[in-house]
Structures are given as structure tokens and as C-alpha cells.
Amino acid sequence: MNWIDFMARTTRDSFPPGEHEDAAHLHRVLPSQLDREPQHFQLDEVAYDDRRTMRAWEDFLTCGREIKTDTLVRRTIQDSWSRSASGGIDANGTEAPVCGDDSEIERLTLANAELLSAARRPFSTIGRMLDGTGAMLVLADQDGVMIDAVGDRKILHDGRDINLAIGGKWNEDAVGTNGIGTALWTGEPVVVHAAEHFCAGIKSWTCAGAPIRDPFDGSIMGVVDLSGHPSIFKPHNVALVMATAREIEKILDDNQKDERSRLLEAFINLAPRYEGADGLMILNERGRIVYSNNVSRRLMEEIALSPFEDGEILPELDIKRIERAYGALDGAARPGLDLHLNQLALDDGRRGMALVFPAAGKGRKSSAPVAFPAPSRLARPAGGPNIVGQSPALLEAVDQALSVAASPATTSLLIEGETGVGKELFARLVHEGGGASAKGAFVALNCGAVTKELFGSELFGHAAGAYTGASREGRAGVFEQAEGGTLSLDEIGEMPLDIQPFLLRVLEERVVRRIGEARNRPVNVRLIASTNRDLRAESDAGRFRRDLYYRISAVSIRVPALRDRAEDVPLLVDHFNRRFAGSAGCDPLMFSGAALDCLMAYRWPGNVRELRNLVDRLHVLARTRHIDVGDLPPEIQSPSTLTPPSPGCGTVGDSAVPCLASFADAEREALRQALSAEEGNLSRVARRLGISRPTLYRKLHQYGISRQFV
């Protein structure tokens, strides 16, 4: 039994047997349906019948476009036929139009990156299940243009005959009644089966579409559609696409919430201090207002540069236009509006902006960041990044970083370590400790946050008008942006294999060539790559180029996990405690000796990032300023999470401690422990490990871990 039949059998109704149709009649319209037996079944409010539906369609086209009231054609289909005819759609059409060339597809991929990212996991799962079923799952954007498709290979091939493939335009204005376009028009899930299609050339297909709505404002972002030849039809196919659409919407919602909280955290950590009476507005990189407090309608309209109606969803703003209108980050402002702008940068490359409106009479705030008291013993040179600790393992790694920084050669460096250990701080330490490189820019790129299609443009830049959607002035890649300074490539193990040879060429020849440009541009950049993977094992497995691995790992630094330097935990607690207290304008928390003992004994699968998040959480949720064991999360109080007595394999109490042979093993074990501690709740697991939900999904898929394993 194939997967479609299994889904149908679980919930199907009984359908009356059909009668044979007139083959000669079908031949006039649908030659490809000659071998298909007629179908009769209940579809929404009326019973579907191929012959009668076809006759109603012919009557509609030849008799003044009026549908008899006694026809068995559903009202949804009747209305769509009327729109199609009024819009001038050719009823004899055989295929959908195509939106453009490869450059247009690349532009669509960039414009729909958020939707494609959210659909990646459900499409990957369902795509494997559809193999051999004669069905394909389609993702279309808000204009009905297909941007992804998975499923049975034969049906994917057949779909190209009617341009049911990436780039095909399937809204009603382009091809009349169909599952994608009609779902977009109605805003509701819809099934369009066989003869119900408006164009004759696609009546040999059946499709069920469901719209995907943006959790932010409820607008339609795209459509999920299940398509195939009529033999796959079951009325309950629509349940699959509805469930898939809801899953994508859930992922979009989680991603948007994660972005909002991270932008708020970035503002708290980096922006000037402000008081509760100040107005605050935080925008994401799309210009959406993800947070607003004490901002009047007048100020909102001033920033929007255009009025908006009562009850209207908050407008999307243009960040670049705001910078031009009110000044960049130098404190300049438009006359009559006291406003301070702060750029917010996230570690995955996304950005945002914080707008602070000082309360009346306070005047403009200083743009200098808040200075937080630091512990007395820091493993860093004066003026460098806050690498807090005094353990021998940490100090050895810091000494290695300083030695690399002092080297006159721009030697590539590989920083290895588990998620959350602070690899970027070491990259900044090398940058700021270097004589020449410290005078240049420090540019960071998270390879795990860049789509495959955009890697070349991000790394090497593009010429003016190199592809549709490219800037008219051209754009420098991160190598050129880091000229004379340091380029930090985080999660380099996520870089696609077909991009790696080009990176190797740049490192060997010290020149880059922008996409769409013939001339070489010399670059003088120190490359610092970081990873939480075992790249040697990845290269042995063929997932990372061996020559590139040896090129970037000529010098490597291993940042120790927090469980391997437990003596640094009190210093880190003190550091983050003072830091959060300073940002909140309150006294630091007081930790009891027993509480610190628990913190030092805990294994910290999320490392320093998890510890930072815990201190932040205690500042928000603690009932008093005194923290005891009972105020700590249950997993930290539990003896099963105690650090083993030696760095090797062993046991703690009755619990076996696994032997970890590589970073990959350590990361896999950290994921398993966090899943177990949080009972499979992925939101809490992501917060516990200090990573985003999309990153968590990718890691679980990478290691083949299911949340149900506990």
C-alpha cells in the first residue's frame, strides 16, 4: 500500500461506483485521460462526476458562460471558472507560464528565504514518504510561483510538461482554476480535481492546496499543494496539505519569536541605557516592529513617513530610509524629533535596529555602550574581549590565540569547540591582538545561516546587475569588506561542498572575483574559521574537502568545554551577574555556597551560553535577591548531571558517563542530555543550549536524534 492510500484509508468515506464515459467525447478534450476510468465521489457539497463536470465546462464556454443551477459543479469551481473566463485565460491552454530565467529564480529564492527555510524540514520528511506514490508536494510563493517541489521522481518529471516545476506561475491570473491559484484567491484550502481545472491541458491532474499565513500579520505567504495524476485523488489529500501548512506556520512563528527575543537581548547587551519613560521601538531587518513601548501614534507616523489607519497592523518600515531621514549611528537626527538609532547584529548574520525616543526634557543619550564591571581575574589582555576564567585549559587556549595574533603572517586559523563555548570571542581576541589586522575590520559570517544559492554572493560579492535583484551599484563580499582585517567564518562545516573549492582558491591566490565580473581583486585578509564539528572526521567521510581542511587547520585552537574548567564557573556567574544587574539598574544576585557547588558540578551541555542564559533567567524569575539550591532548575539540582570525576570515561553514582571521542560525540551527547532533561520540549532544549530552533532541528537531523528517544 502506498502512502497516499494509507492516508486515505485511515479516514476515507465510501464512494458509489461510476459508469463508463464516452471515450470519443474525452478524446476531443483530454487525450491523456483515455486510459483513466471515470470517477464518482462526494467532493464538498456535491458529488463529482467526470462526464457531467466536463459537459458543464463545455456548456460554460459555449453558452454565454452561464452554469446551470442543477449542475454538479461546486460553487468554488464555478466562481473560479467565471474569474478565469473574465480574466481572458485561454481554456485550451496546455501549461502554466514560467516567471523567468535562472537569475529570476535566484531572486525569488532570496525573496522567499524565510518561507523556504521554514518549509525545509517538513518538505524533507514528506518528500521521502512520497517516493513511489505518484504524488508531488509543491511550495509556491504569495504570487503562485513555484519555489520548491519534492516527491515521486516520475511525477516531478511529468510536471515539467505543464511547467508544474520551480519557476512555473500558477495563480489564477496566469492559468485559471487550479489548486495553488484558487487557494491563493479564496484564502482557504481547496481541492481541484481533473475536469474541474479551467485549462484543458491540465485536466489530467488533481491538486489540493492550502495557504500558508504569516504568523506576524496573518497575510498569505504562499501555498502548499499536493499534485499528481487523478489516480492519487482522495478527498482527504487536503488534510495533508493543511497539516503541512500549519507545521510551516508553526516553524515561522517559532523563528519570529526567536528573532524577537534575540533582538531584545542584543539591545539590552549593546545599546545605551534607557529608562522606562523612554520610548523604544525595535525593528527586524525587514523593518517589522517586533517590540514597541511608550511610542505614541505621532512618533509612529513620523517614523513611518506616512499615516496609517486606526486598527491597521503596524507598518513595515524601511531601515535604510530611516537612517537617511534621521541620521546614521552618529547621533544626528531630524529637527523636531529626538531620536537615537542603534544597529543590532545577530550572530547568524541577521540584523535589526533599535530606536530610542528619550523622554521629554532628558536630551539625547550618549551612543557609548554600557560598561559593566568585570571579575578581577580575566583571561584576556587589556581592552580585549571578555574571556572570563583562570583555568589552565582556558589560559592555554588564550596563550595560543595571542601567539597567533602576534604572528606577522596572516595565517589561517581554525577554532574548534562545542556550541556555546565562546569561539567568536577567541576570533575577536586574535583580531584585536594582531598589529596590522587590528586596524582593519572584523567581519563575521555564519555559514549555517546562508542559503546555498547565496553563498557565492556573500563570500565574493557581485557586479552591478549581475542577476535580477542584484544591487545596481554592485556589492562587495565579506572578503573585500574585511580587507586589511579579519574574516571570521563561523560553522564552516556547514559550507556546501561545491563552494569550498572557490574558498580554497581565494586562500591560495589571495584574490577574489565578484560574480558577473571578469577582473580579480587582491585581498589581504586573515581568515579565522570556527566549527563545532570534527572536521577531520567530516573530511574522511567526504562531507568536507580534505585539501581545504588542511589549508585552514595549519594552526588550530581548541576551546575547552565549560565542564572541563569547572573552576571558572564562579567567575562567569559573577561576570554575568554584574552585567545583567548593570543593564537592569539593580543590585547583583547573592548566590549561596551550596548553589555555586551545584553550578560547578553541573555538566553544562550548552556551555557558557547556557550559564549566561541561566543567570539572565534568575534575574527575571527569582523571588528574592538570594539564590539557593531550590531556585536552580531541577536538572542542575539532580545528581545525574554531576561532572564525572575524571575527564575520561567513568561513572557518577549509578549513572554511566559516556566516553566521548570527538566533538561530534560531545555535541550528540549534549543534545541527548538536554532532550532528556527537558522531556523532549524543543523550545526549552533550544533555550537551554543557547541556540535557535532551526539550528536545533538541523543538529537533531544531522545526528539522527528523535525527540521521542527519551
JOLIN-V173405 format. One line per field, one symbol per residue. phi: phi as a letter, one per 30 degrees, with the letter a starting at -180 (. if undefined). psi: psi as a letter, one per 30 degrees, with the letter a starting at -180 (. if undefined). A space follows every 50 residues. Layout:
phi: ???
psi: ???
This chain:
phi: .dddddddddbdcccddccdcdddddddcbedcedcddbbadbhdbddbe dddddddddddccihccddcdcdddededdeddddddidddcdcaddcdl dddddddddddceddddddeddddddeddddicibbcccbddciddbaab kddddddddddcidaejdcbdddcbidaddddddddibdacbchdddddd dcdcbbabbbdccdddbiddclbcbcbldedddbededdddddddddddd dedddddddddddddddddcdddbcddddbbccdddiddcabbhcddddd ddddiadbddiddeddccdddddddcjdccjdbdeibdbbcbdcccdcjd babccccedeididddddddccdcedcbdadeidddcclbdedddddddd ddddddddddddbccclddjdjdddddddddddddddddcdcccbdddcc dedceedddcibddidaejddddibddddddceibbcccdhddddeddce ddddddddchbbbddibcddbdbbbdcbcbaccddddddddicbdddded ddcebbbcdddddcbeddedddeddddddddddcibdddccddddddddd dddhdchdddddddddddddcddbdcccedddeeddddddcddddbdcdl bbiccdcddccadddddddddddddddchidddddddddibddeddeddd ddciccdddd
psi: kleeeeeeefgllkkklllkljeeeeffeiefgegkklkklkjbflkkke eeeeeeeeeeffhghkkkfglgkleeeeeeeeeeefggkjfgkflllkfa aeeeeeeeeefgeeeeeefeeeeeeeeeffkgfglkkkklafggkkflkl akeeeeeefffghilkfkjglefegakleeeeeeefglkkkjkcffleke fgfglkkkkklkkkfegglkfakkkklalfffkkfgefeeeeeeeeeeee eeeeeeeeeeeeeeeeeeefllkllfflkkkkkaffgkjfkkkhjleeee eeefgklllkfkkklkljeeeeeeeglbggfllkkfjjkkkkkkklfgfl lakkjkjklkfflklkgklkkkkllfjkillkfaljjklgkeeeeeeeee eeeeefkfkiklkkjkllkgfheeeeeeeeeffkeefffaljkkkjffgk lefgeeeeeflllkgflkfllfflkklfeeegkfbkjjjlhfffkkeffe eeeeeeeefhlljlkgkfkkjkkjkkkjkllgljfeeeeefgfkkeeeef efgeklkjkklefghfffeeeeeeeeeeeeeeffhlllljkleeeeeeef fkfifgbeeeeeeeeeeeeefkelfkkaeffllefffkffglklflfala ljbgkkjlkjfleeeeeeeeeeeeeeeghgjeeeeeeefhlleeeeeeee eeghkkfgf.
